[in-house]
């Protein structure tokens, strides 16, 4: 860390070549114009007043922008530079008033020879001195005052403004009240010795101020470096004044131009920096918008992931609660028959032993079916159902379901094979599992016959498999939840023998094969479960149309 940074100053940085070019160009232009500066031009008082207005506006706007920089965290020397420009802008008002009085009183008056020239000298020399002395003034402040100025910035800006206004008022009063004893700048329209000496004093002041500004320029903020060009304009003004002190000469008009440049150069630098900051802020705003959109997108993904986690947690809890409840009944039966066979083997008959073993086998099969269904359901919940559809004849489907039933259930099931040659486009395993689930449920909950059938729908594009029973049917209030996960309708007088996810799994398998399932009431009593699958003919036409 160098001394500048330790003192709170910016790090040293290269100075823009354009700054030196501008400063040299202004002084060179003044030296070029100087030999012909006394060339008389037409008098345009209104043009001079316009110069005054523009210079005052530029100085005041520059002071305002510099104060805003200070309030936003700038250095005390920035407030000092703002005070110098505020002084120049405010001091322009009494000078402009004195200049307009010349138009009424004419040449040779006290306004023409004393008041206006001295006010211009106070304006010119005061600005250059304030610019040169601002760093020394800041360095001379007691540490306590400097610390308060940095912490209470608005109060510091208010005090500086009040001090500048008081200084302008005091200097204006001194010039106007002391006009009788101040030396004349002009006598009969000619520059006096006092006027020429004051011109050299102004030139020396501008030169010393320029040297003071250039010293340590590398540690100045980019905007404040352009003060060197502004003071170069002041130096050019002093050169032109000495070359042509006559009003409305080429040099006189040129001094107004250089003063306008002095007032506007830092303003332009401030506006350029403001535009650059705006562009950077716009880019940062766009980056922030993009980051906000990305964060929103990730938040949506996170919210979706949270919902999935909550659903998974709920599903896990439901699985555990359901299985804990449902496996108790078959396990209790297995435990009871096992204890009976173990302790009473010698006292029971062979028929009783066979019945016990058969009951044990039924309960073990029940647990195995529950485990198989749960495994398939877990895969379905994760979206891992893989279908291998084939053209599956309807008669083959129904025959396979019937053949896989137990002997007692098979005698209760009748099948109608539908139109000859009908086939579905579906996975054979999934189709068999759904229909077997429908039939086994009907066997459990219906004491009468079970009827399986298959038929084409009205369009001939789909095949409807139906499993009808003669039981009590499903309560009307439960039909809407029949295919929900872990739900089971309560049947009067019936023993609950399932986990409640067989129909839910049937719905998932049907949808995976581009089908659907539903329930219908049968009049006068009973129920019908329907599996709808696309016909093989429709699927073949779809594949052919896509191939074309």
TABELBEL-V38220 format. One record per pair of residues at least 24 apart in sequence whose C-alpha atoms are under 10 Angstrom apart, sorted by the first residue. I is the first residue (numbers start at 0). J is the second residue. D is the distance in whole Angstrom. If there is no record, write none. Layout:
i=(I	I)
j=(J	J)
d=(D	D)
This chain:
i=(3	3	3	4	7	8	8	8	8	9	9	9	9	9	9	10	10	10	10	11	11	11	11	11	11	12	12	12	12	12	12	13	13	13	13	14	14	14	14	14	14	15	15	15	15	17	18	18	18	18	18	19	19	19	20	21	21	21	21	21	21	21	22	22	22	22	22	22	22	22	22	22	23	23	23	24	24	24	25	25	25	25	25	25	25	25	25	25	26	26	26	26	26	26	26	26	26	26	27	28	28	28	28	29	29	29	29	29	29	29	29	29	29	29	29	29	30	30	30	30	31	32	32	32	32	32	32	32	33	33	33	33	33	33	33	33	33	33	34	34	34	34	35	35	35	35	35	35	36	36	36	36	36	36	36	36	36	36	36	36	36	36	37	37	37	37	37	37	37	37	37	37	37	37	37	38	38	38	38	38	38	38	39	39	39	39	39	39	39	39	40	40	40	40	40	40	40	41	41	41	41	42	42	42	42	43	43	44	44	44	44	44	45	46	47	47	47	47	47	47	47	48	48	48	48	49	50	50	50	50	50	50	51	51	51	51	51	51	51	51	51	52	52	52	52	52	53	53	53	53	54	54	54	54	54	54	54	54	54	54	54	55	55	55	55	55	55	55	55	55	55	55	55	55	56	56	56	56	56	57	57	57	57	57	57	57	57	57	57	57	57	57	58	58	58	58	58	58	58	58	58	58	58	58	58	58	58	59	59	59	59	59	59	59	59	60	60	60	60	60	60	60	61	61	61	61	61	61	61	61	61	61	61	62	62	62	62	62	62	63	64	64	64	64	65	65	65	65	65	66	66	66	66	66	67	67	68	69	69	69	69	69	70	70	70	70	70	70	70	71	72	72	72	73	73	73	74	74	74	74	75	75	75	75	75	75	75	75	75	75	75	76	76	76	76	76	76	76	76	76	76	77	77	77	77	77	77	78	78	78	78	78	78	78	79	79	79	79	79	79	79	79	79	79	80	80	80	80	80	80	80	80	80	81	81	81	81	81	81	82	82	82	82	82	82	82	82	82	82	82	83	83	83	83	83	83	83	83	83	83	84	84	84	84	84	84	84	85	85	85	85	85	85	86	86	86	86	86	86	86	86	86	86	86	87	87	87	87	87	87	87	87	87	87	87	88	88	88	89	89	89	89	89	90	90	90	90	90	90	90	90	90	90	90	90	90	90	91	91	91	91	91	92	92	93	93	93	93	93	93	93	93	94	94	94	94	94	94	95	97	106	106	106	106	107	107	107	107	107	108	108	108	109	109	109	109	109	110	110	111	111	111	111	111	112	112	112	112	112	112	112	112	112	112	112	112	113	113	113	113	113	113	113	113	113	113	113	113	113	114	114	114	114	114	114	114	114	114	114	115	115	115	116	116	116	116	116	116	117	117	117	117	117	117	117	117	117	117	117	118	118	118	118	118	120	120	120	120	120	121	121	121	121	121	122	122	122	123	123	123	123	123	123	123	123	123	124	124	124	124	124	124	124	124	124	124	125	125	125	125	125	126	126	126	126	126	127	127	127	127	127	127	127	127	127	127	127	127	128	128	128	128	128	128	128	129	130	130	130	130	130	130	130	130	130	131	131	131	131	131	131	131	131	131	131	132	132	132	133	134	134	184	185	185	188	188	188	189	189	190	190	190	190	194	194	195	195	195	196	197	197	198	198	198	198	198	198	198	198	199	199	199	199	200	201	201	201	201	201	201	201	202	202	202	202	202	202	202	202	202	203	203	204	204	204	205	205	205	205	205	205	205	205	206	206	206	206	206	206	207	208	208	209	209	221	221	221	222	222	222	222	222	222	222	222	222	223	223	223	224	224	225	225	225	225	225	225	225	226	226	226	226	226	226	227	227	227	228	228	228	228	229	229	229	229	229	229	229	229	229	230	230	230	230	231	231	231	232	232	232	232	232	232	232	232	233	233	233	233	233	233	234	234	235	236	311	311	314	314	314	314	317	317	318	318	318	318	318	320	321	321	321	321	321	321	322	322	322	322	322	322	322	323	324	325	325	325	325	325	325	325	326	326	326	326	326	326	326	328	328	328	328	328	329	329	329	329	329	329	329	329	329	330	330	330	330	331	332	332	332	332	332	333	333	333	333	333	333	334	335	362	365	365	366	368	368	369	369	369	369	369	372	372	372	372	372	372	373	373	373	373	375	375	375	376	376	376	376	376	376	376	376	377	379	379	379	379	380	380	382	382	383	384	384	384	384	384	385	385	385	385	385	386	386	386	386	386	386	386	386	387	387	387	387	387	387	387	388	388	388	388	388	388	388	388	388	388	389	389	389	389	389	389	389	389	390	390	390	390	390	390	390	390	390	390	390	390	391	391	391	391	391	391	391	391	391	391	392	392	392	392	392	392	392	392	392	392	393	393	393	393	393	393	393	393	393	393	393	393	393	393	394	394	394	394	394	394	394	395	395	396	396	396	396	396	396	396	396	396	397	397	397	397	397	397	397	397	399	399	400	400	400	400	400	400	400	400	400	401	401	401	401	403	403	404	404	404	405	407	408	408	408	408	408	408	408	409	409	409	410	410	411	411	411	411	411	411	412	412	412	412	412	412	412	412	412	412	412	413	413	413	413	413	413	413	414	414	414	414	414	414	414	415	415	415	415	415	415	415	416	416	416	416	416	417	417	417	417	417	417	417	417	418	418	418	421	421	421	421	421	421	421	421	421	422	422	422	422	422	422	422	422	423	423	423	423	423	423	423	423	423	423	423	423	424	424	424	424	424	424	424	424	424	424	424	424	424	425	425	425	425	425	425	425	425	425	425	426	426	426	426	428	429	429	429	429	429	429	429	430	430	430	430	430	430	430	432	432	432	432	432	433	433	433	433	433	433	433	433	433	433	433	434	434	434	434	434	434	434	435	435	436	436	436	436	437	437	437	437	437	437	437	437	437	437	438	438	438	438	438	440	440	440	440	440	440	440	441	441	441	441	441	441	441	441	441	441	442	442	443	443	443	443	443	444	444	444	444	444	444	444	444	444	445	445	445	445	445	445	446	446	447	449	450	451	451	451	452	453	453	453	454	455	455	455	455	456	456	459	459	459	459	460	460	460	460	460	460	460	461	461	461	461	461	461	461	461	461	462	462	462	462	462	462	462	462	463	463	463	463	463	463	463	463	463	464	464	464	464	464	464	464	465	465	465	465	465	465	465	465	465	466	466	466	466	466	466	467	467	467	467	467	467	467	467	467	468	468	468	468	468	468	468	469	469	469	469	469	469	469	470	470	470	470	471	471	471	471	471	471	472	472	472	472	472	472	472	472	472	473	473	473	473	473	473	474	475	478	478	478	478	479	479	481	481	482	482	482	482	482	502	505	506)
j=(215	218	219	218	74	74	218	219	220	74	217	218	219	220	221	217	218	219	220	215	216	217	218	219	220	216	217	218	219	220	221	216	217	218	221	216	217	218	219	221	224	217	221	224	225	225	224	225	226	227	228	225	227	228	228	225	227	228	229	231	232	264	225	226	227	228	229	230	231	232	234	235	228	231	232	228	231	232	228	229	231	232	233	234	235	236	257	260	228	231	232	233	234	235	236	238	239	257	235	235	239	253	257	232	234	235	236	237	238	239	240	242	250	253	254	257	235	238	239	242	239	238	239	242	243	249	250	253	235	238	239	240	241	242	243	249	250	253	239	242	243	250	239	242	243	248	249	250	239	240	241	242	243	244	245	248	249	250	251	252	253	254	239	240	241	242	243	244	245	246	247	248	249	250	251	243	245	247	248	249	250	251	243	245	246	247	248	249	250	251	246	247	248	249	250	251	252	246	247	248	249	246	247	248	252	247	252	98	99	101	102	247	99	252	95	98	99	247	251	252	255	95	96	98	99	95	95	252	255	256	258	259	88	91	92	94	95	98	255	258	259	88	91	92	95	259	88	259	262	263	87	88	91	255	256	258	259	260	261	262	263	84	85	86	87	88	89	90	91	92	95	259	262	263	88	89	91	262	263	84	85	87	88	259	260	261	262	263	264	265	266	267	83	84	85	86	87	88	89	91	259	261	262	263	264	265	266	84	85	86	87	88	89	262	266	84	85	88	262	263	266	269	85	88	262	263	264	265	266	267	268	269	270	86	87	88	160	265	266	266	266	269	270	273	222	223	265	266	269	152	153	156	157	160	153	156	269	149	152	153	155	156	149	150	151	152	153	155	156	152	149	150	152	149	152	220	137	148	149	220	133	134	136	137	138	145	148	149	152	155	156	130	132	133	134	135	136	137	138	219	223	133	134	219	220	222	223	133	137	152	155	156	159	160	129	130	131	132	133	134	136	137	156	159	126	129	130	131	132	133	134	223	226	129	130	133	156	159	160	126	129	130	133	156	159	160	161	162	163	164	125	126	127	128	129	130	131	132	133	163	126	127	129	130	163	262	265	126	159	160	163	164	167	122	125	126	129	160	162	163	164	165	166	167	121	122	123	124	125	126	127	129	163	167	262	122	126	262	122	163	164	167	168	118	119	121	122	123	125	126	163	164	166	167	168	170	171	118	119	122	123	167	118	167	118	119	122	167	168	171	172	175	118	119	120	121	122	171	119	175	185	186	187	188	185	186	187	188	189	185	186	187	175	178	179	183	185	175	178	183	184	185	186	188	178	182	183	184	185	186	187	188	189	190	191	194	174	175	177	178	179	180	181	182	183	184	185	186	194	171	174	175	176	177	178	179	181	183	184	174	175	184	174	183	184	185	194	197	170	171	174	175	178	181	182	183	184	194	197	170	171	173	174	175	194	197	198	200	201	167	170	171	174	201	167	170	171	201	202	204	205	233	234	236	237	258	197	200	201	202	203	204	205	208	233	237	166	167	170	201	204	204	205	208	230	233	201	204	205	206	207	208	209	212	229	230	233	234	201	204	205	207	208	209	211	208	205	208	209	211	212	226	227	229	230	204	205	207	208	209	210	211	212	213	230	208	211	212	212	211	212	244	244	245	244	245	246	244	245	241	243	244	245	241	244	240	241	244	241	237	241	236	237	238	239	240	241	242	244	237	238	240	241	237	233	234	236	237	238	240	241	233	234	235	236	237	238	239	240	241	234	237	233	234	237	230	231	232	233	234	235	236	237	230	231	233	234	235	237	234	233	234	233	234	268	269	272	264	265	266	267	268	269	270	271	272	265	268	269	265	268	261	264	265	266	267	268	269	261	262	264	265	266	268	261	264	265	260	261	264	265	257	258	259	260	261	262	263	264	265	258	260	261	262	257	260	261	256	257	258	259	260	261	262	264	257	258	259	260	261	262	258	261	261	261	380	381	377	380	484	485	484	485	373	484	485	498	500	485	485	486	497	498	499	500	369	370	373	485	497	498	499	498	498	366	369	495	496	497	498	499	362	365	366	369	496	497	498	362	494	495	496	497	358	359	361	362	363	364	365	366	496	359	362	363	366	362	358	359	361	362	363	358	359	360	361	362	363	359	359	496	496	497	497	497	501	497	498	499	500	501	432	498	500	501	504	505	498	500	501	504	504	507	508	484	500	501	503	504	505	507	508	504	504	507	508	511	504	507	507	511	511	429	507	508	511	512	426	429	508	511	512	425	426	427	428	429	508	511	512	424	425	426	427	428	429	512	423	424	425	426	427	428	429	430	512	535	422	423	424	425	426	427	535	538	421	422	423	424	425	426	427	534	535	536	538	539	421	422	423	424	425	426	427	430	534	535	416	419	420	421	422	423	424	427	534	535	417	418	419	420	421	422	423	452	453	454	462	463	464	534	418	419	420	421	422	452	453	422	427	422	423	427	428	430	431	434	453	464	430	431	434	435	451	452	453	464	431	435	430	431	432	433	434	435	436	438	451	434	435	438	451	431	435	435	438	439	439	442	438	439	441	442	443	448	449	442	448	449	448	449	442	446	447	448	449	450	438	441	442	447	448	449	450	451	466	467	468	448	449	450	451	452	466	467	449	450	451	452	453	465	466	450	451	452	453	454	464	465	451	452	453	454	464	451	452	453	454	455	462	463	464	453	454	455	453	454	455	459	461	462	534	535	536	455	461	462	532	533	534	535	536	460	461	462	463	531	532	533	534	535	536	537	538	461	462	512	513	514	532	533	534	535	536	537	538	539	509	511	512	513	514	532	533	534	535	538	508	509	511	512	508	504	505	507	508	509	511	512	464	505	508	509	512	530	532	501	504	505	508	509	501	502	504	505	506	507	508	509	516	529	530	464	465	466	505	528	529	530	466	505	501	502	504	505	465	466	467	501	502	505	527	528	529	530	465	466	467	468	528	466	468	496	497	501	502	528	466	467	468	469	470	472	525	526	527	528	468	470	470	493	494	495	496	468	469	470	471	472	490	493	494	495	469	470	471	472	525	526	470	471	525	527	527	527	528	529	529	529	530	531	531	531	532	533	534	531	534	533	534	536	537	532	533	534	535	536	537	538	514	531	532	533	534	535	536	537	538	514	529	530	531	532	533	534	535	514	515	516	529	530	531	532	533	534	516	527	528	529	530	531	532	516	517	518	519	527	528	529	530	531	518	526	527	528	529	530	518	519	520	521	525	526	527	528	529	520	521	524	525	526	527	528	521	522	523	524	525	526	527	521	524	525	526	520	521	523	524	525	526	518	519	520	521	522	524	525	526	527	518	519	520	525	526	527	520	520	517	518	519	520	517	518	517	518	506	507	516	517	518	528	530	530)
d=(10	7	10	9	8	8	7	8	9	10	9	5	7	7	10	8	6	8	9	9	9	5	5	8	9	9	5	7	9	9	9	9	6	9	10	8	6	10	10	8	8	10	9	9	10	10	8	7	10	8	7	9	9	8	9	9	9	6	10	9	10	10	9	10	7	5	8	8	6	8	10	10	8	8	10	10	9	10	8	10	7	6	10	9	7	10	8	9	10	6	7	9	7	5	9	9	10	10	8	8	10	10	10	9	9	5	8	9	7	6	10	9	9	8	9	9	8	7	8	9	10	10	8	9	10	8	7	8	10	7	6	9	9	5	7	9	7	10	9	7	9	9	10	8	8	9	7	8	7	9	9	6	5	9	9	7	5	4	8	9	8	10	9	10	10	7	5	8	7	9	9	6	6	6	8	8	9	9	5	5	8	10	10	8	8	6	4	6	9	9	9	6	5	6	10	9	9	10	7	8	10	8	5	8	10	8	10	9	8	10	8	9	9	9	9	9	10	9	10	8	8	7	9	8	8	10	10	10	7	8	9	7	9	7	8	9	7	10	8	9	8	9	8	9	9	10	10	7	9	9	9	7	8	9	10	7	5	9	9	6	8	9	9	10	7	4	7	8	6	8	10	9	8	10	7	10	10	9	9	9	10	10	8	8	10	9	6	6	9	9	7	9	9	5	6	8	6	5	8	9	9	9	5	7	10	9	8	7	6	9	8	5	8	9	10	9	9	9	10	9	7	10	8	9	8	8	9	7	5	9	10	8	9	9	9	8	10	10	9	10	8	7	9	10	10	10	10	9	8	9	9	7	10	10	10	10	10	9	7	9	10	8	9	10	9	6	7	9	8	9	8	10	8	9	9	10	10	10	8	10	9	9	10	7	9	8	8	7	9	9	10	10	10	6	6	9	9	6	9	10	9	9	9	10	9	10	8	9	9	10	9	7	8	10	8	8	10	9	5	8	8	8	10	8	10	8	6	9	10	7	9	8	9	10	9	10	9	9	9	9	8	9	9	9	7	7	10	9	7	10	8	6	8	9	5	6	10	10	8	8	7	10	9	9	10	8	10	9	10	8	7	9	10	8	8	7	9	9	10	6	7	10	8	7	10	6	8	10	8	6	9	10	10	9	9	9	10	9	9	9	8	7	9	8	9	8	6	9	9	9	10	9	9	6	9	9	8	9	8	7	10	10	10	10	7	9	10	9	9	7	10	10	6	6	10	9	8	9	9	10	9	9	8	7	8	7	6	7	10	10	10	9	10	7	8	8	10	9	9	9	9	8	10	9	10	9	6	5	5	7	9	8	10	9	10	9	8	9	10	6	9	10	7	7	5	6	7	10	10	9	6	6	10	9	6	10	9	9	9	9	9	9	10	9	7	9	8	10	10	9	7	9	9	9	9	9	8	9	9	8	7	10	7	9	10	8	8	10	7	9	8	9	9	9	9	10	10	7	10	9	9	8	10	9	9	9	10	8	6	9	10	7	7	10	9	10	10	10	10	10	9	10	9	10	9	9	9	7	6	9	9	6	8	10	9	7	8	9	10	7	8	9	7	10	10	9	10	7	9	9	8	8	10	10	9	9	9	8	5	8	9	6	6	10	9	8	8	9	10	9	9	10	9	9	10	8	9	8	7	10	10	7	8	9	9	9	7	9	10	10	10	10	7	8	10	7	6	10	9	8	9	9	7	9	9	8	9	6	9	10	10	8	6	9	8	5	7	10	9	9	8	9	9	8	9	7	8	9	6	5	9	9	8	8	8	9	6	10	10	10	10	9	9	8	8	9	9	10	7	9	9	6	6	10	9	7	7	9	9	9	9	10	7	6	9	9	7	10	8	10	8	6	10	10	10	10	9	9	7	7	8	9	8	9	7	4	7	8	6	7	10	10	7	10	9	10	8	9	5	6	9	7	5	9	9	7	7	10	9	7	10	10	10	10	9	9	10	10	9	9	9	9	7	9	10	8	9	10	10	7	10	10	6	8	10	9	10	10	10	10	7	10	10	8	9	9	8	7	7	6	9	10	9	7	9	9	9	8	9	10	9	8	10	10	9	9	5	8	10	8	7	8	9	8	9	9	10	8	7	10	7	10	8	6	9	9	7	8	9	9	10	8	8	10	10	10	8	7	10	9	9	10	10	8	7	8	10	9	8	9	9	8	10	9	10	8	9	9	6	10	8	9	10	8	7	8	9	9	9	10	9	10	10	9	8	7	10	9	10	10	8	9	8	6	9	9	8	9	7	7	10	7	5	8	9	9	9	9	6	4	4	7	10	9	10	8	10	9	8	5	6	6	7	8	10	10	6	6	5	7	9	9	8	5	9	9	9	9	5	5	6	7	8	7	9	9	8	10	9	7	6	4	6	9	10	10	9	8	9	9	8	6	5	7	9	7	9	9	10	9	10	9	8	8	8	8	10	9	9	10	9	9	8	10	8	7	9	10	10	10	8	8	9	8	8	8	9	8	9	10	6	9	10	7	6	10	8	10	10	8	9	9	10	8	8	9	8	10	10	9	8	10	7	9	9	9	10	10	9	9	9	8	9	7	5	6	8	8	10	9	9	6	5	6	7	9	10	9	8	6	5	6	8	10	10	9	6	5	6	9	10	9	8	6	5	7	9	10	10	8	6	6	8	10	10	7	5	5	8	9	10	9	8	7	8	9	8	8	10	10	8	8	8	9	10	9	8	10	9	6	5	8	10	8	7	10	9	6	6	4	5	8	9	9	9	10	8	9	10	7	6	6	4	8	9	7	9	9	9	6	8	9	7	8	9	8	10	9	10	9	7	10	10	8	10	6	8	9	8	10	9	8	8	9	9	9	10	9	8	9	10	9	8	8	5	8	10	7	8	9	10	8	8	9	8	8	9	9	8	10	10	7	8	9	8	9	6	9	9	8	9	9	7	9	9	10	6	9	9	9	10	10	10	9	9	9	10	8	8	6	9	8	10	10	9	9	9	8	9	10	9	10	10	9	9	9	7	8	9	8	8	9	10	6	4	7	9	8	9	6	9	10	10	9	10	10	10	10	9	9	10	10	9	10	10	8	9	10	9	8	9	8	9	6	6	8	7	6	9	9	7	6	4	5	9	9	8	10	10	10	8	6	5	6	6	9	10	10	9	6	6	5	7	9	9	9	10	8	6	5	6	8	10	10	9	10	6	6	4	6	9	10	8	5	5	7	9	10	9	9	8	7	6	4	7	9	10	8	9	5	6	7	9	8	10	9	6	4	7	9	10	7	5	7	10	10	10	6	5	7	10	9	7	8	10	7	5	5	8	9	9	8	8	7	10	10	9	9	7	9	10	10	9	9	8	7	9	9	8	9	10	9	9)
